Amino acid sequence: MEAPLPGLSLLLLLLAVGWGSGMDAAWAPSPGGCELVQRIMDCTGRWLSSIPGNLRGDTEELFLDDNTIRVLGNASLLLYPQLWHLSLARNRLELIEAGAFLSSQGLEVLSLTDNLLFTNYSLTAAALSALPALRTLDLAGNQLREDMVSVLVSNLSSLESLSVARNVIMRLDSSIFTNLTQLLELNLEKNYIFEIDNAFEGLQRLQTLNIAYNYLPCLVGFGLTQLRVLNASNNIIEWFLTLESDDLFELEVLDLSHNRLLFFPVLPRQSKLRSLLLQDNRMSFYQRLPNGTSLANVTVQFLIIDGNSTNITTVRLWEELCHSNLSSLRLLDMSQNQVWGLPDDFLAQMPSLTHLKLNQNCLEAFHLSEEEPLANLTELDLSQNQLVELGVKVGVGDILPNLQLFNLSTNRLQALPPGIFTHTRKITTLDLSRNRVHLCPQPGEAESIPCVDIRGVGTLSHLSLAGCGLQGMGGRPFQGTSLLHLDLSDNRQLLSGDLGWLQDLVLTLQVLSLRNTSLSSTALDFSALSSLERLDLSGNSLAALPGSLGALRLRSLDLRDNCLPALPPDVARAPLGSSLRELYLSGNPYNCCTLGWWDALRQAEGLRVPDGREVTCRHGSRALRPGALPQPVLQSCRWQTADMALLYLVLALPTCLTLLVAFVVVFLMLKEKLLKMVKTRCGVSGSY
């Protein structure tokens, strides 16, 4: 019994050495079901009602989220003096006792999100005041009012980041953040703030301010020159006015989207603004009304009341733009507004602009000229307007020389200016979907008929012509292009002939969409499109798979919403099946009794049917899942698919046997009578 002990002791010693050397670098279980990675202890979701007292003493980060802790007592953290990051999010925390952090003087990050700190906020404030090194504090979701917040942060002068999002703050005054002189980031989103009264004046180092999802009606007298990012989206702001000052504002990002802005914001005269987000407002320009009426001499007056003083400011809003330095602006998003037209020289103030979004407005015309060259613009979105005219004033200079993405979808365009793409030498994506345009040249028509000429645009790789009413394509409309993606969906009279007009794309085209084009013929020849990888034939009337697809090496094929009763039995073994990685099949009236192809597809290696749960087959008037057919249906299918000749033979055999037996019985019963009758009639003696 004693012989194995030396070996066992040696094994335990080796395990102990290995455990000690690898503890800081590997995961290991810990008491209480917590997990340890290096010096980070994760006790998330362990149903703990208090902080465990048997964790490693050198723990530096402790995560206790999603537990049931109600009170953080004075002795809770005594065993963890090296702690610098503590998270108690989503507990039931009501109280932090005054001495809870006395042994955690090095704590820098504290998350108390989604608790109940409003119940004992004054006692909790005393505990927080004992944290001289605290840099980040998250108090979001604690049902705190503004007076509670003021008490909680009053002695936290070391704070650099504070979040009080998702509370019940309604009004901010100058006293609430008085002592937060080091604050860099402040998050106030999703409260009920309707008024701000000099609340940020003392925050001289503040760089990021988030006041989104509140109830602010306006921002007037904005003067935070040191601020870099301001998110005021999703309020009810109608006016944004900056102080009239020549001071340099550090503002780089201004988000005023999803508000009720009536006019373009009055921005700082000197700023570093790079992104201006004005999406989803009620904004328009009134220098010229849609009917052509000029309002150049009309002014707007603002009455600004500040304490006992009253100021009246007179503004000509469309001219005020000239006083704002927008030379560094890169992104301008004015989508989803009520813009009828842009003021003269509006875009000329933005020479650095790379992304311009004017979609979902009321534009009827848009003009480009050398006076507003937008030389750095890479994306221009004019979709979902009422454009009937796209004007280009061509001279000796280039217009949109760096444009890459041009979205003109859902307008009323019938043509584009001739030669427009000779100046956009880098364009890769063009969306003309849902316009009544035609491609040049049209078969049997003169070149003078309005059309879109993309011939020779060698950089173009993505083109959408969905829902353009294209009919009977012919000629060589894609000559000189190298398209990779082509969307021709929702053109019901497109495929009246062959696909010869795609001859210039046979070596480059990789993605082709012919969705909802009334395709019913299986004779259409796709075999020449040797580079095709993705093909969308959904929403058509195909009753069989086109045979020419077998020669392609497709990776994705969409056959949804056709009239297919079945697929070829060898679809999984053909060259097409071996290359396919994605196949869409739902919305077809498959025959439940011919599902051999379905079983083959399910067994095919590497092939995925993303809509497999939606695939059904028909048996009579019933729609069934192919993988779970009832036994009566299976039996019915066996009868329907059996060899009919053999079936008829089996059915006829009993009848034949019955008739034979009946004939024999009758013969035996009438044998003697028949012999006598034959003998009587044939029994005459003959002469020898």
C-alpha positions as CSV (number, residue, x, y, z in Angstrom):
1,M,0.0,0.0,0.0
2,E,2.9,2.4,0.5
3,A,4.7,1.8,-2.8
4,P,2.6,4.1,-4.9
5,L,2.9,7.1,-2.5
6,P,6.3,8.5,-3.8
7,G,4.9,8.5,-7.4
8,L,1.7,10.1,-6.3
9,S,3.5,12.8,-4.4
10,L,5.7,13.5,-7.4
11,L,2.6,13.8,-9.6
12,L,0.9,16.2,-7.2
13,L,4.1,18.3,-7.0
14,L,4.3,18.6,-10.8
15,L,0.6,19.6,-11.0
16,A,1.2,22.2,-8.3
17,V,4.2,23.7,-10.1
18,G,2.2,23.7,-13.4
19,W,-0.8,25.3,-11.8
20,G,1.3,28.1,-10.1
21,S,3.2,29.0,-13.3
22,G,0.2,29.1,-15.6
23,M,-2.5,30.6,-13.4
24,D,-2.0,34.2,-14.6
25,A,-2.1,33.3,-18.3
26,A,-4.9,30.8,-18.6
27,W,-8.5,30.4,-17.7
28,A,-9.3,28.6,-14.4
29,P,-12.5,28.0,-12.3
30,S,-12.8,29.9,-9.1
31,P,-15.0,29.6,-6.0
32,G,-18.5,30.7,-6.5
33,G,-18.5,29.5,-10.1
34,C,-16.6,32.6,-11.3
35,E,-14.1,32.5,-14.1
36,L,-10.5,33.8,-13.9
37,V,-8.5,35.0,-16.9
38,Q,-5.1,36.5,-15.8
39,R,-6.3,38.9,-13.0
40,I,-9.8,39.4,-14.4
41,M,-12.5,37.8,-12.4
42,D,-15.8,37.2,-14.1
43,C,-18.8,36.4,-11.9
44,T,-21.5,37.5,-14.3
45,G,-24.9,35.8,-13.9
46,R,-24.1,33.6,-10.9
47,W,-27.1,34.6,-8.7
48,L,-24.8,36.1,-6.1
49,S,-26.4,38.2,-3.4
50,S,-23.0,39.6,-2.2
51,I,-19.5,39.9,-3.3
52,P,-17.7,36.6,-2.8
53,G,-15.0,36.7,-0.1
54,N,-12.9,33.8,-1.4
55,L,-11.6,35.2,-4.7
56,R,-8.0,35.8,-5.5
57,G,-6.6,38.7,-3.5
58,D,-4.7,40.2,-6.5
59,T,-7.8,40.5,-8.6
60,E,-7.6,43.8,-10.6
61,E,-10.9,43.6,-12.6
62,L,-14.1,42.2,-11.1
63,F,-17.3,41.7,-13.1
64,L,-20.5,41.1,-11.0
65,D,-23.1,41.9,-13.7
66,D,-26.5,40.2,-13.7
67,N,-26.6,39.2,-10.1
68,T,-29.0,40.0,-7.2
69,I,-26.7,42.2,-5.0
70,R,-28.7,44.8,-3.0
71,V,-26.1,46.3,-0.7
72,L,-22.4,46.9,-1.1
73,G,-21.3,46.8,2.5
74,N,-18.3,48.4,4.1
75,A,-16.3,45.2,4.2
76,S,-17.3,43.9,0.7
77,L,-14.0,44.9,-1.1
78,L,-11.5,44.7,1.8
79,L,-9.8,41.5,0.3
80,Y,-9.2,43.1,-3.1
81,P,-7.0,46.2,-2.6
82,Q,-5.6,46.0,-6.2
83,L,-9.0,46.4,-7.8
84,W,-9.1,49.2,-10.5
85,H,-12.2,48.1,-12.5
86,L,-15.5,47.1,-10.9
87,S,-18.8,46.4,-12.7
88,L,-22.1,45.8,-10.9
89,A,-24.5,46.4,-13.8
90,R,-28.0,44.9,-13.7
91,N,-28.2,44.0,-10.1
92,R,-30.7,45.2,-7.5
93,L,-28.3,47.6,-5.8
94,E,-30.0,50.1,-3.5
95,L,-27.2,51.2,-1.3
96,I,-23.4,51.5,-1.2
97,E,-22.3,52.1,2.4
98,A,-20.0,54.9,3.1
99,G,-16.9,52.8,3.7
100,A,-17.3,50.3,0.9
101,F,-14.4,51.8,-1.2
102,L,-12.0,52.7,1.6
103,S,-9.7,49.7,0.6
104,S,-10.1,50.4,-3.1
105,Q,-8.4,53.8,-3.5
106,G,-7.1,52.8,-6.9
107,L,-10.5,52.2,-8.4
108,E,-10.7,53.9,-11.8
109,V,-13.7,52.4,-13.6
110,L,-17.0,51.8,-11.9
111,S,-20.2,50.6,-13.7
112,L,-23.5,50.8,-11.7
113,T,-25.8,50.5,-14.7
114,D,-29.4,49.5,-14.3
115,N,-29.8,49.4,-10.5
116,L,-31.9,51.2,-7.9
117,L,-29.5,53.8,-6.6
118,F,-32.3,56.5,-6.4
119,T,-33.4,54.9,-3.1
120,N,-30.3,55.9,-1.1
121,Y,-28.5,58.2,-3.4
122,S,-27.1,60.5,-0.6
123,L,-25.4,57.6,1.2
124,T,-24.1,56.2,-2.1
125,A,-22.7,59.7,-2.8
126,A,-20.7,59.6,0.4
127,A,-19.2,56.2,-0.7
128,L,-18.3,57.5,-4.2
129,S,-16.5,60.6,-2.7
130,A,-13.9,58.2,-1.2
131,L,-12.6,57.4,-4.7
132,P,-9.9,59.9,-5.6
133,A,-8.7,58.0,-8.7
134,L,-12.1,57.4,-10.3
135,R,-12.0,58.2,-14.0
136,T,-15.1,56.5,-15.5
137,L,-18.5,56.3,-13.8
138,D,-21.7,54.8,-15.4
139,L,-24.9,55.5,-13.6
140,A,-27.3,54.8,-16.5
141,G,-30.7,53.4,-15.7
142,N,-31.0,54.2,-12.0
143,Q,-34.2,56.4,-12.1
144,L,-32.1,59.4,-11.0
145,R,-33.5,63.0,-11.1
146,E,-31.2,65.9,-11.8
147,D,-30.9,66.8,-8.0
148,M,-29.8,63.2,-7.3
149,V,-27.2,63.3,-10.0
150,S,-25.8,66.6,-8.7
151,V,-25.3,65.0,-5.2
152,L,-23.8,61.8,-6.5
153,V,-21.1,63.5,-8.6
154,S,-20.5,66.6,-6.5
155,N,-17.1,65.4,-5.1
156,L,-15.8,63.5,-8.1
157,S,-13.4,66.0,-9.6
158,S,-11.3,63.3,-11.1
159,L,-14.0,62.0,-13.4
160,E,-13.2,62.0,-17.2
161,S,-16.2,60.0,-18.4
162,L,-19.7,60.1,-16.9
163,S,-22.9,58.4,-18.2
164,V,-26.3,59.2,-16.7
165,A,-28.2,57.9,-19.6
166,R,-31.7,56.4,-19.3
167,N,-32.6,58.2,-16.1
168,V,-35.4,60.8,-15.4
169,I,-33.5,64.0,-15.7
170,M,-35.7,66.9,-16.9
171,R,-33.7,70.1,-16.5
172,L,-30.0,71.0,-16.4
173,D,-28.7,74.1,-14.7
174,S,-25.3,75.5,-14.0
175,S,-25.0,73.7,-10.6
176,I,-25.3,70.1,-11.6
177,F,-21.8,69.5,-13.0
178,T,-20.0,72.3,-11.2
179,N,-16.9,70.3,-9.9
180,L,-16.3,68.1,-12.9
181,T,-13.4,70.1,-14.2
182,Q,-11.6,67.1,-15.8
183,L,-14.7,65.7,-17.6
184,L,-14.0,64.7,-21.2
185,E,-17.1,62.7,-22.1
186,L,-20.7,63.1,-20.9
187,N,-23.7,60.9,-21.9
188,L,-27.2,62.2,-21.2
189,E,-29.2,60.4,-23.8
190,K,-32.6,59.0,-23.3
191,N,-33.7,61.2,-20.4
192,Y,-36.6,63.8,-20.4
193,I,-34.4,66.9,-20.7
194,F,-36.4,69.9,-22.1
195,E,-34.2,72.8,-20.9
196,I,-30.5,73.4,-20.5
197,D,-29.4,76.5,-18.6
198,N,-25.6,77.0,-18.8
199,A,-25.1,73.5,-17.5
200,F,-21.9,72.9,-19.5
201,E,-20.1,76.2,-19.1
202,G,-17.8,75.0,-16.4
203,L,-16.8,71.9,-18.3
204,Q,-13.8,73.4,-20.0
205,R,-12.2,70.1,-21.1
206,L,-15.5,68.5,-22.4
207,Q,-14.9,67.0,-25.8
208,T,-17.9,64.6,-26.4
209,L,-21.5,65.4,-25.4
210,N,-24.4,63.1,-26.1
211,I,-27.9,64.6,-25.4
212,A,-29.7,62.4,-27.9
213,Y,-33.3,61.1,-27.3
214,N,-34.5,63.9,-25.1
215,Y,-37.1,66.7,-25.6
216,L,-35.0,69.8,-26.4
217,P,-37.0,72.3,-28.5
218,C,-33.9,74.3,-29.6
219,L,-30.2,74.9,-29.1
220,V,-29.6,78.7,-29.2
221,G,-26.4,80.4,-28.2
222,F,-24.2,77.3,-28.6
223,G,-20.7,78.3,-27.5
224,L,-18.8,75.2,-26.4
225,T,-15.7,76.0,-28.4
226,Q,-13.7,73.1,-27.0
227,L,-16.3,70.4,-27.9
228,R,-15.4,67.9,-30.6
229,V,-18.5,65.8,-30.9
230,L,-22.1,66.8,-30.2
231,N,-24.9,64.3,-30.6
232,A,-28.3,66.1,-30.3
233,S,-30.2,63.7,-32.5
234,N,-33.7,62.5,-31.8
235,N,-35.0,65.6,-30.0
236,I,-37.6,68.1,-31.1
237,I,-35.1,70.8,-32.1
238,E,-36.4,73.5,-34.5
239,W,-33.5,75.9,-34.3
240,F,-29.7,75.6,-33.9
241,L,-27.9,78.9,-33.5
242,T,-24.3,79.4,-32.7
243,L,-23.0,82.4,-30.8
244,E,-21.8,85.2,-33.1
245,S,-18.1,84.9,-32.5
246,D,-14.9,84.6,-34.4
247,D,-13.5,82.1,-31.9
248,L,-12.2,78.8,-33.4
249,F,-14.6,76.0,-32.5
250,E,-13.0,72.5,-32.2
251,L,-16.3,70.9,-33.3
252,E,-15.8,68.0,-35.7
253,V,-19.0,66.0,-35.6
254,L,-22.5,67.6,-35.2
255,D,-25.5,65.2,-35.3
256,L,-28.8,67.0,-35.5
257,S,-30.6,64.2,-37.3
258,H,-34.2,63.1,-36.4
259,N,-35.3,66.5,-35.1
260,R,-37.7,69.2,-36.4
261,L,-35.2,71.7,-37.9
262,L,-36.9,74.3,-40.1
263,F,-33.7,75.9,-41.5
264,F,-30.1,74.9,-42.1
265,P,-28.3,75.4,-38.7
266,V,-26.4,78.5,-38.1
267,L,-22.9,77.1,-37.6
268,P,-19.7,78.6,-36.1
269,R,-17.9,81.0,-38.4
270,Q,-14.6,79.2,-37.6
271,S,-14.7,75.5,-37.0
272,K,-13.1,72.1,-37.9
273,L,-16.5,70.5,-38.8
274,R,-16.0,67.3,-40.7
275,S,-19.4,65.5,-40.3
276,L,-22.8,67.3,-40.3
277,L,-25.8,65.0,-40.0
278,L,-29.2,66.6,-40.6
279,Q,-31.2,63.6,-41.7
280,D,-35.0,63.4,-41.0
281,N,-35.9,67.0,-40.3
282,R,-38.3,69.6,-41.9
283,M,-35.5,71.7,-43.4
284,S,-35.7,73.7,-46.5
285,F,-34.1,76.8,-48.1
286,Y,-36.3,79.8,-48.7
287,Q,-34.0,81.9,-50.9
288,R,-36.2,80.8,-53.8
289,L,-39.6,79.0,-53.4
290,P,-40.5,76.0,-55.7
291,N,-42.6,78.3,-57.9
292,G,-39.6,80.5,-58.5
293,T,-40.5,83.4,-56.2
294,S,-37.5,85.1,-54.7
295,L,-37.3,85.8,-51.0
296,A,-33.8,87.3,-51.1
297,N,-34.8,90.4,-49.0
298,V,-36.9,88.6,-46.4
299,T,-35.3,88.3,-42.9
300,V,-36.1,86.3,-39.8
301,Q,-35.8,87.7,-36.3
302,F,-35.0,85.7,-33.2
303,L,-36.0,86.9,-29.7
304,I,-33.4,85.6,-27.2
305,I,-34.2,86.0,-23.5
306,D,-31.3,85.4,-21.1
307,G,-32.3,86.2,-17.5
308,N,-33.3,89.8,-17.4
309,S,-31.7,90.7,-20.7
310,T,-33.5,90.4,-24.1
311,N,-31.8,90.4,-27.5
312,I,-33.2,90.5,-30.9
313,T,-31.1,88.9,-33.7
314,T,-32.0,89.4,-37.3
315,V,-30.8,86.6,-39.6
316,R,-31.0,86.1,-43.4
317,L,-30.6,82.3,-43.2
318,W,-29.5,81.6,-46.7
319,E,-26.9,84.3,-46.5
320,E,-25.8,83.2,-43.1
321,L,-24.3,80.1,-44.7
322,C,-21.6,82.3,-46.2
323,H,-20.5,83.2,-42.7
324,S,-19.8,79.6,-41.7
325,N,-16.5,78.1,-42.6
326,L,-17.3,74.7,-44.1
327,S,-14.1,74.1,-45.9
328,S,-13.2,71.0,-43.8
329,L,-16.6,69.4,-44.1
330,R,-16.4,65.8,-45.4
331,L,-19.9,64.3,-44.8
332,L,-23.1,66.2,-45.3
333,D,-26.4,64.2,-44.8
334,M,-29.5,66.2,-45.5
335,S,-31.7,63.2,-46.5
336,Q,-35.4,63.0,-45.5
337,N,-36.0,66.7,-45.5
338,Q,-38.1,69.1,-47.6
339,V,-35.4,70.6,-49.8
340,W,-36.7,71.9,-53.1
341,G,-33.4,73.4,-54.2
342,L,-30.0,74.5,-52.9
343,P,-28.9,78.1,-52.6
344,D,-26.5,79.6,-55.0
345,D,-22.9,78.6,-54.3
346,F,-24.0,76.4,-51.4
347,L,-21.8,73.5,-52.4
348,A,-18.9,75.7,-53.4
349,Q,-18.3,76.4,-49.7
350,M,-17.5,72.7,-49.2
351,P,-14.4,71.9,-51.3
352,S,-13.4,68.9,-49.1
353,L,-16.8,67.2,-49.3
354,T,-16.6,63.4,-50.0
355,H,-20.1,62.2,-49.1
356,L,-23.3,64.1,-50.0
357,K,-26.7,62.6,-49.2
358,L,-29.8,64.5,-50.5
359,N,-32.1,61.5,-50.9
360,Q,-35.7,61.6,-49.9
361,N,-36.3,65.3,-50.6
362,C,-38.3,67.3,-53.1
363,L,-35.6,68.0,-55.7
364,E,-36.9,68.4,-59.2
365,A,-33.6,69.4,-60.7
366,F,-30.0,69.2,-59.7
367,H,-27.2,71.1,-61.5
368,L,-23.5,70.5,-61.5
369,S,-21.0,73.0,-62.9
370,E,-17.4,74.0,-62.7
371,E,-18.2,76.7,-60.2
372,E,-19.1,73.9,-57.7
373,P,-16.6,71.2,-58.9
374,L,-16.8,69.0,-55.7
375,A,-13.5,67.6,-56.8
376,N,-13.2,65.3,-53.7
377,L,-16.8,63.9,-53.8
378,T,-16.8,60.1,-53.8
379,E,-20.5,59.4,-53.0
380,L,-23.6,61.4,-54.2
381,D,-27.0,60.1,-53.3
382,L,-30.0,61.8,-55.0
383,S,-32.4,58.9,-54.8
384,Q,-36.1,59.2,-53.9
385,N,-36.6,62.7,-55.2
386,Q,-38.7,64.0,-58.1
387,L,-35.8,64.7,-60.4
388,V,-36.7,65.2,-64.0
389,E,-33.5,67.0,-64.9
390,L,-29.9,66.4,-64.1
391,G,-28.0,69.3,-65.5
392,V,-24.3,69.4,-66.2
393,K,-22.5,72.6,-67.3
394,V,-19.5,71.2,-69.1
395,G,-16.5,73.4,-69.8
396,V,-12.8,72.8,-69.8
397,G,-12.6,71.6,-66.2
398,D,-13.6,68.3,-64.7
399,I,-16.9,67.7,-62.9
400,L,-17.0,65.0,-60.1
401,P,-13.6,63.6,-61.1
402,N,-13.4,61.3,-58.0
403,L,-17.1,60.2,-57.9
404,Q,-17.4,56.5,-57.2
405,L,-21.0,55.9,-56.1
406,F,-23.9,57.7,-57.8
407,N,-27.4,56.9,-56.7
408,L,-30.3,58.3,-58.8
409,S,-32.9,55.6,-58.1
410,T,-36.6,56.3,-57.7
411,N,-36.8,59.6,-59.6
412,R,-38.5,60.6,-62.9
413,L,-35.5,60.7,-65.1
414,Q,-35.7,59.7,-68.7
415,A,-32.1,60.3,-69.7
416,L,-28.7,61.6,-68.4
417,P,-26.7,64.4,-70.0
418,P,-24.6,63.1,-72.9
419,G,-21.0,62.6,-71.9
420,I,-21.6,62.9,-68.2
421,F,-19.4,59.9,-67.4
422,T,-16.5,61.2,-69.4
423,H,-15.8,63.4,-66.3
424,T,-16.4,60.8,-63.6
425,R,-13.3,58.7,-64.3
426,K,-13.5,56.7,-61.1
427,I,-17.2,55.8,-61.0
428,T,-17.8,52.1,-59.9
429,T,-21.5,52.1,-58.8
430,L,-24.5,53.6,-60.6
431,D,-28.1,53.1,-59.5
432,L,-30.7,54.1,-62.0
433,S,-33.4,51.8,-60.8
434,R,-37.1,52.9,-60.9
435,N,-36.6,55.6,-63.5
436,R,-38.0,55.5,-67.0
437,V,-34.6,55.4,-68.7
438,H,-33.3,53.4,-71.7
439,L,-29.8,52.4,-72.6
440,C,-28.1,53.6,-75.7
441,P,-28.4,52.4,-78.4
442,Q,-31.9,51.1,-78.7
443,P,-32.5,48.6,-81.6
444,G,-33.9,50.2,-84.7
445,E,-33.9,53.7,-83.1
446,A,-31.8,56.7,-83.7
447,E,-29.1,57.6,-81.2
448,S,-30.7,61.1,-80.8
449,I,-33.6,59.5,-78.7
450,P,-33.0,60.4,-74.9
451,C,-31.1,57.5,-73.3
452,V,-28.3,56.7,-70.9
453,D,-25.0,56.0,-72.5
454,I,-22.6,53.9,-70.4
455,R,-20.6,52.6,-73.3
456,G,-16.9,52.9,-72.6
457,V,-17.2,53.5,-68.9
458,G,-14.5,51.0,-68.0
459,T,-14.5,51.7,-64.3
460,L,-18.2,50.8,-63.8
461,S,-18.6,47.6,-61.9
462,H,-22.1,47.8,-60.3
463,L,-25.2,48.8,-62.3
464,S,-28.8,48.7,-61.2
465,L,-31.6,49.1,-63.8
466,A,-34.3,47.5,-61.8
467,G,-37.9,48.6,-62.6
468,C,-36.9,50.9,-65.5
469,G,-39.5,49.5,-67.9
470,L,-36.8,48.1,-70.3
471,Q,-38.1,46.3,-73.3
472,G,-36.5,44.0,-75.8
473,M,-32.9,44.8,-75.2
474,G,-30.6,44.7,-78.2
475,G,-27.4,46.1,-79.7
476,R,-24.4,46.4,-77.5
477,P,-25.4,48.7,-74.6
478,F,-22.5,47.5,-72.4
479,Q,-19.7,47.8,-74.9
480,G,-16.5,48.9,-73.3
481,T,-17.6,48.2,-69.7
482,S,-16.5,45.6,-67.2
483,L,-19.6,45.1,-65.1
484,L,-19.4,42.6,-62.2
485,H,-22.9,43.2,-60.8
486,L,-26.0,43.8,-63.0
487,D,-29.5,44.1,-61.6
488,L,-32.3,44.0,-64.3
489,S,-35.1,43.0,-61.9
490,D,-38.7,44.1,-62.3
491,N,-38.5,44.7,-66.1
492,R,-41.3,42.4,-67.2
493,Q,-40.8,42.8,-71.0
494,L,-37.0,42.6,-70.9
495,L,-36.5,39.0,-72.0
496,S,-38.4,39.0,-75.3
497,G,-35.4,37.7,-77.2
498,D,-32.1,36.1,-76.5
499,L,-29.3,37.3,-74.3
500,G,-27.0,38.5,-77.1
501,W,-26.9,42.1,-75.6
502,L,-24.9,40.7,-72.8
503,Q,-22.1,39.6,-75.1
504,D,-19.7,42.3,-73.8
505,L,-20.0,41.0,-70.3
506,V,-19.4,37.3,-70.7
507,L,-15.9,37.4,-69.3
508,T,-16.6,39.8,-66.3
509,L,-20.2,39.5,-65.1
510,Q,-20.4,37.7,-61.7
511,V,-23.8,38.7,-60.3
512,L,-27.0,38.9,-62.5
513,S,-30.5,39.5,-61.2
514,L,-33.4,38.7,-63.4
515,R,-36.0,38.7,-60.7
516,N,-39.6,39.3,-61.7
517,T,-38.9,39.6,-65.4
518,S,-41.7,37.2,-66.6
519,L,-39.1,34.6,-67.5
520,S,-40.9,31.3,-68.5
521,S,-38.8,29.9,-71.3
522,T,-36.2,27.2,-70.4
523,A,-34.5,27.7,-73.8
524,L,-32.8,30.9,-72.7
525,D,-29.1,30.3,-73.1
526,F,-26.9,31.3,-70.1
527,S,-24.0,29.1,-71.0
528,A,-21.9,32.0,-72.5
529,L,-21.8,33.8,-69.1
530,S,-18.8,31.8,-68.0
531,S,-17.8,34.0,-65.0
532,L,-21.3,34.1,-63.5
533,E,-21.3,33.2,-59.8
534,R,-24.7,34.5,-58.5
535,L,-27.9,34.3,-60.5
536,D,-31.3,35.5,-59.3
537,L,-34.3,34.0,-61.2
538,S,-36.9,34.4,-58.5
539,G,-40.4,35.7,-59.1
540,N,-40.7,34.3,-62.6
541,S,-42.8,31.5,-64.3
542,L,-40.2,28.8,-64.8
543,A,-41.7,25.3,-64.9
544,A,-38.4,23.6,-65.3
545,L,-34.7,24.4,-64.7
546,P,-33.1,25.9,-67.8
547,G,-30.7,23.3,-69.2
548,S,-28.0,25.9,-70.0
549,L,-27.5,26.4,-66.2
550,G,-25.8,23.0,-66.1
551,A,-22.7,24.4,-67.8
552,L,-22.2,27.2,-65.3
553,R,-20.2,27.1,-62.1
554,L,-22.6,29.1,-60.0
555,R,-22.1,29.5,-56.2
556,S,-25.6,31.0,-55.5
557,L,-28.9,30.4,-57.4
558,D,-32.2,31.9,-56.4
559,L,-35.3,30.0,-57.8
560,R,-37.9,31.2,-55.3
561,D,-41.5,31.9,-56.4
562,N,-41.5,30.1,-59.7
563,C,-43.7,27.3,-61.0
564,L,-41.3,24.4,-60.4
565,P,-42.9,21.0,-59.7
566,A,-39.4,19.4,-59.2
567,L,-35.8,19.8,-59.9
568,P,-33.7,17.4,-62.1
569,P,-32.9,14.2,-60.1
570,D,-29.2,14.6,-60.7
571,V,-29.1,18.3,-59.7
572,A,-26.8,17.6,-56.8
573,R,-24.3,15.6,-58.9
574,A,-24.2,17.8,-62.0
575,P,-21.4,20.4,-62.4
576,L,-23.9,23.0,-61.2
577,G,-24.6,21.1,-58.0
578,S,-20.9,20.6,-57.3
579,S,-20.2,24.3,-57.4
580,L,-23.3,25.6,-55.7
581,R,-23.0,26.7,-52.1
582,E,-26.3,28.5,-51.7
583,L,-29.7,27.6,-53.2
584,Y,-33.0,29.3,-52.6
585,L,-36.1,27.2,-53.4
586,S,-39.2,28.3,-51.5
587,G,-42.5,29.4,-53.0
588,N,-42.7,26.7,-55.7
589,P,-45.5,24.1,-56.1
590,Y,-43.2,21.0,-55.7
591,N,-44.8,17.6,-56.1
592,C,-44.6,15.6,-52.8
593,C,-44.3,12.4,-54.7
594,T,-41.2,13.3,-56.7
595,L,-38.8,14.5,-53.9
596,G,-35.8,12.4,-54.8
597,W,-34.0,15.6,-55.8
598,W,-34.7,17.1,-52.3
599,D,-33.1,14.2,-50.5
600,A,-30.1,14.5,-52.8
601,L,-29.7,18.2,-52.0
602,R,-29.9,17.6,-48.3
603,Q,-27.0,15.1,-48.5
604,A,-24.9,17.3,-50.8
605,E,-21.7,18.4,-49.0
606,G,-21.2,22.1,-48.7
607,L,-24.6,23.1,-50.2
608,R,-26.8,25.3,-48.0
609,V,-30.5,26.0,-48.5
610,P,-31.1,29.1,-46.4
611,D,-34.9,29.1,-46.9
612,G,-35.2,25.3,-46.3
613,R,-37.7,25.7,-43.5
614,E,-40.0,27.6,-45.9
615,V,-39.9,24.9,-48.7
616,T,-43.2,23.1,-49.1
617,C,-44.6,20.5,-51.5
618,R,-48.2,20.0,-52.8
619,H,-50.2,16.8,-52.4
620,G,-53.7,17.4,-53.6
621,S,-54.8,20.7,-51.9
622,R,-52.4,20.3,-49.0
623,A,-49.1,22.1,-48.5
624,L,-46.6,19.9,-46.6
625,R,-43.1,20.0,-45.4
626,P,-40.9,17.7,-47.5
627,G,-39.0,16.3,-44.5
628,A,-42.1,15.2,-42.6
629,L,-44.7,13.7,-44.9
630,P,-47.5,11.7,-43.2
631,Q,-47.6,7.9,-43.7
632,P,-50.9,8.1,-45.8
633,V,-49.3,10.5,-48.2
634,L,-46.2,8.3,-48.5
635,Q,-48.4,5.3,-49.3
636,S,-50.4,7.3,-51.8
637,C,-47.1,8.4,-53.5
638,R,-46.0,4.8,-53.7
639,W,-49.1,3.9,-55.7
640,Q,-48.7,6.9,-57.9
641,T,-45.0,6.2,-58.6
642,A,-45.2,2.4,-59.1
643,D,-44.6,0.7,-62.5
644,M,-48.1,0.9,-64.2
645,A,-47.6,-2.1,-66.5
646,L,-46.8,-4.3,-63.5
647,L,-49.7,-2.7,-61.7
648,Y,-52.1,-3.6,-64.5
649,L,-50.7,-7.1,-64.7
650,V,-51.2,-7.6,-61.0
651,L,-54.7,-6.3,-61.2
652,A,-55.6,-8.4,-64.3
653,L,-54.1,-11.7,-63.1
654,P,-56.9,-12.6,-60.5
655,T,-59.6,-11.9,-63.1
656,C,-57.9,-14.1,-65.7
657,L,-57.5,-16.9,-63.2
658,T,-61.1,-16.6,-62.1
659,L,-62.3,-16.9,-65.7
660,L,-60.1,-19.9,-66.4
661,V,-61.4,-21.7,-63.3
662,A,-65.0,-20.9,-64.3
663,F,-64.3,-22.2,-67.8
664,V,-62.8,-25.5,-66.5
665,V,-65.7,-26.1,-64.2
666,V,-68.3,-25.4,-66.8
667,F,-66.4,-27.7,-69.2
668,L,-66.4,-30.6,-66.8
669,M,-70.1,-30.2,-65.9
670,L,-71.1,-30.3,-69.5
671,K,-68.5,-32.8,-70.7
672,E,-70.8,-35.9,-71.3
673,K,-73.6,-33.8,-73.0
674,L,-71.0,-32.2,-75.3
675,L,-69.6,-35.6,-76.2
676,K,-73.0,-37.1,-77.0
677,M,-73.8,-34.0,-79.1
678,V,-70.6,-34.3,-81.0
679,K,-71.0,-38.0,-81.4
680,T,-74.6,-37.6,-82.6
681,R,-73.7,-35.1,-85.2
682,C,-70.4,-36.6,-86.3
683,G,-71.2,-40.3,-85.8
684,V,-72.1,-41.2,-89.4
685,S,-70.3,-44.4,-90.7
686,G,-68.0,-44.0,-93.6
687,S,-67.4,-46.5,-96.5
688,Y,-64.1,-48.3,-96.8
